Amino acid sequence: MHIKVRPGRGALTAVLCALLLVSLSFAWLALNRAADAEGIQMQMDAQSMSITNYDVYKYNSETNEVDNITSDDTIYELEPYDSIFTERNVNTPLLLRVKLAGFPTESAAINFTVSCIDGHTNMSDDYTSNIVYVKYATESTINAYAAAQGENALTESSSNDELYYTATEYFRTVNEKRQFASAELSGYDYEYTGEKELSLDCSLALSAAEKSGQSAVVYLIIDYAPDLIEAQHITHFSDIQLQLGSAVRFANDIKLISFSYSLS
């Protein structure tokens, strides 16, 4: 996974963009198979549970459509982050949809951990985990929101647009998010605070239907955290050369997502 800052198309002096490139190998769709060394591993901590399906969705600014970009060898790319016209960032998230099956009927929750490489604790370094956040929900939770809004429930047959916009719209209503790093406003600038976390431990309660069916669909989004970007001091023109070919590069240090279940 790489992140780079580059000028947007058009007026170079008007827009500052950060671009998140996510390199995923889908070899881990099979239970406990490792991904490419440069990709992200996914594993099942509970051997009786399995990943039955996995999809990645991204907004395409060239076509104004949402694409399912799932592939074994694709470099996935979040839309450019605009620190000047921030309202443009509504379509920057990368949306992940994971279907899990085979957990016991007495399971109470799906647990998962998103980890970054040990040793990458210096929050001034150019690592992915220093500028992104993660949010997550079950499909049943998102569908409860959709029903309240008079929208269609999400299923495997939903269109790419329905999946992406319904899920990201729901996540915008959720204040809780997990970040490896944290930052607070100090004077006129954001500064990193506290110790960096090397892993994010997450838990999602299961509905009665998910328990009885022994399957659940989990959604995650990875998106830019503006306070963390500003804490990196890369959002001001004086901190970056706005010339073609120049970039601040962020190395992938988010390497593992592991799933398990907890019993009631």
C-alpha positions in Angstrom: 0.0 0.0 0.0 1.4 3.3 -0.9 0.2 6.9 -0.4 1.5 9.8 -2.3 0.7 13.4 -2.5 0.4 14.9 -5.9 -1.1 17.9 -7.7 -4.6 17.4 -9.0 -5.5 17.7 -12.7 -6.0 21.3 -13.8 -4.8 24.3 -11.7 -1.8 23.0 -9.8 -2.0 25.9 -7.3 -5.7 25.2 -6.5 -5.8 21.6 -5.2 -3.6 19.5 -3.0 -4.2 15.8 -3.3 -3.1 12.7 -1.3 -3.6 9.4 -3.1 -3.9 6.1 -1.3 -2.8 3.0 -3.3 -3.8 -0.3 -1.7 -2.0 -3.4 -2.9 -4.0 -6.5 -2.1 -3.4 -10.1 -3.0 -6.5 -12.3 -2.7 -4.6 -15.5 -2.1 -5.9 -15.3 1.5 -9.4 -16.0 0.3 -8.5 -19.6 1.0 -8.3 -20.3 4.7 -5.0 -19.2 6.2 -3.2 -18.9 2.9 -0.7 -16.0 3.0 -0.8 -13.1 0.6 2.0 -11.7 -1.4 4.7 -10.2 0.8 3.8 -6.7 -0.3 0.1 -7.2 0.1 -2.2 -7.7 3.1 -2.7 -11.1 4.8 -6.1 -12.2 6.0 -6.5 -15.1 8.3 -9.1 -16.9 10.3 -8.3 -17.2 14.0 -11.2 -19.6 14.5 -10.7 -22.6 12.2 -14.4 -23.4 12.0 -15.2 -20.1 10.3 -14.3 -19.2 6.8 -14.3 -16.3 4.3 -16.7 -17.3 1.6 -16.6 -14.1 -0.5 -14.7 -10.8 -0.6 -15.2 -7.7 -2.7 -13.6 -4.3 -3.0 -15.5 -1.2 -4.2 -14.2 2.1 -5.4 -15.6 5.3 -6.8 -14.2 6.0 -10.3 -13.9 9.8 -10.9 -13.3 9.2 -14.6 -16.7 7.6 -15.2 -18.6 8.8 -12.1 -19.5 5.2 -11.4 -18.6 2.7 -8.7 -16.5 -0.2 -9.7 -16.0 -3.6 -8.2 -12.2 -3.8 -8.5 -11.7 -7.2 -6.9 -8.7 -8.9 -8.5 -5.7 -10.9 -7.6 -3.2 -8.4 -9.0 -4.8 -5.0 -9.0 -3.4 -1.9 -7.3 -6.4 -0.3 -5.7 -6.5 3.5 -5.5 -8.5 5.7 -3.3 -9.7 8.9 -5.0 -7.5 12.0 -4.4 -7.9 13.8 -1.1 -8.6 17.5 -1.6 -7.6 19.5 1.4 -8.9 22.8 -0.1 -12.4 21.8 -1.3 -13.0 19.1 1.3 -16.6 18.5 0.2 -15.1 16.6 -2.8 -13.8 13.9 -0.4 -17.2 12.2 0.0 -16.2 9.5 -2.5 -12.6 8.8 -1.3 -13.2 5.7 0.8 -12.3 2.2 -0.2 -15.1 -0.1 0.7 -14.5 -3.8 1.7 -17.3 -6.4 1.9 -16.4 -9.7 3.5 -18.8 -12.6 3.9 -18.0 -15.0 6.8 -19.7 -18.3 7.5 -19.4 -21.4 9.7 -19.3 -19.9 13.2 -21.3 -21.6 15.9 -24.9 -20.6 16.5 -24.1 -19.6 20.0 -21.7 -17.0 18.8 -22.4 -13.5 20.1 -20.0 -11.4 18.0 -17.5 -11.3 15.1 -14.1 -10.0 16.3 -11.3 -8.9 14.0 -8.0 -7.2 14.3 -6.4 -4.9 11.7 -2.6 -4.8 12.3 0.3 -2.8 11.1 3.9 -3.9 11.0 5.7 -4.1 14.4 8.2 -1.3 14.8 6.4 1.4 12.8 5.5 3.5 15.8 7.1 6.8 14.8 4.1 8.9 13.8 6.3 11.3 11.9 7.2 8.6 9.4 5.4 8.2 6.1 3.3 5.2 6.8 -0.2 4.5 5.8 -1.4 3.8 9.3 -0.4 7.4 10.2 -3.1 9.1 8.1 -6.1 6.7 7.7 -9.1 5.5 9.8 -11.2 2.4 9.7 -14.9 2.1 10.3 -16.9 -1.2 10.2 -20.4 -2.6 10.5 -22.4 -5.7 9.7 -24.7 -5.7 6.6 -27.7 -6.2 8.9 -26.9 -3.0 10.7 -26.5 -1.1 7.5 -29.8 -2.5 6.2 -31.6 -1.3 9.3 -30.4 2.2 8.5 -31.4 1.7 4.8 -34.9 0.7 5.8 -35.3 3.8 8.0 -34.3 5.9 5.0 -36.7 4.1 2.7 -33.8 2.6 0.7 -33.4 -1.0 -0.6 -31.6 -3.6 1.6 -28.1 -4.6 0.5 -27.6 -8.1 -0.9 -25.1 -9.9 -3.1 -27.3 -8.9 -6.1 -27.2 -5.2 -5.2 -25.6 -2.9 -7.8 -22.1 -1.5 -7.1 -23.6 1.9 -6.7 -26.2 0.7 -4.2 -23.6 -1.1 -2.1 -21.1 1.8 -2.1 -23.4 4.7 -1.6 -25.7 3.0 1.0 -22.7 1.8 3.0 -20.7 5.0 2.9 -23.8 7.1 3.6 -24.4 4.9 6.7 -20.7 5.3 7.8 -21.0 9.0 7.6 -23.6 8.8 10.4 -21.2 6.8 12.6 -18.9 8.8 14.8 -16.9 5.9 16.1 -13.8 5.2 14.1 -10.5 3.4 14.8 -7.1 5.0 14.1 -3.6 3.7 14.7 -2.6 7.2 15.5 -4.4 10.2 17.1 -4.0 13.9 16.7 -5.4 17.1 18.4 -5.4 20.7 17.5 -2.6 22.6 19.2 -2.7 26.3 18.4 -3.2 26.5 14.6 -1.8 23.0 13.8 -2.7 19.4 14.5 -0.1 17.4 16.4 0.1 13.7 17.1 -0.8 12.7 20.6 -0.3 9.7 22.8 1.2 6.4 21.7 0.5 4.8 18.3 -1.4 1.5 18.3 0.0 -1.3 16.3 -3.4 -3.1 16.0 -7.0 -2.1 16.0 -9.3 -4.6 17.8 -12.8 -4.5 16.6 -16.0 -6.3 17.5 -19.5 -6.5 15.8 -22.5 -8.0 17.6 -24.4 -10.6 15.6 -28.2 -10.5 15.0 -30.4 -13.4 15.7 -30.7 -14.2 11.9 -26.9 -14.1 11.5 -26.5 -16.5 14.5 -29.1 -19.0 13.2 -27.8 -18.8 9.6 -24.2 -19.0 10.9 -23.1 -16.4 8.4 -22.6 -12.6 8.4 -21.4 -9.9 6.0 -19.0 -7.4 7.4 -18.2 -4.0 5.7 -15.1 -2.0 6.4 -14.0 1.4 5.0 -10.5 2.8 4.9 -10.4 6.5 4.4 -8.3 9.6 5.1 -8.4 11.2 8.5 -8.0 14.9 7.9 -6.5 15.6 11.4 -3.9 12.9 10.8 -3.0 14.3 7.4 -2.6 17.7 8.9 -0.5 16.3 11.7 1.9 15.0 9.0 2.2 18.6 7.8 1.5 17.7 4.2 -1.6 19.8 3.6 0.1 23.2 3.2 1.7 24.3 -0.1 4.9 25.3 1.7 5.5 21.7 2.7 5.4 20.2 -0.7 6.7 20.9 -4.2 3.7 21.2 -6.5 5.5 20.0 -9.6 4.7 17.0 -11.9 6.6 14.0 -10.7 7.1 15.1 -7.2 5.4 13.2 -4.4 5.4 12.4 -0.7 5.2 8.6 -0.6 3.6 6.6 2.1 4.7 3.0 2.5 2.2 0.2 3.3 2.4 -0.9 6.9 -1.1 -2.3 7.2 -0.5 -6.0 6.7 -3.0 -8.3 8.5 -6.7 -8.6 9.1 -7.6 -11.6 11.3 -11.1 -12.7 12.1 -12.6 -14.8 15.0 -15.8 -15.1 16.9 -16.8 -14.8 20.5 -19.4 -17.0 22.2 -22.4 -15.7 24.2 
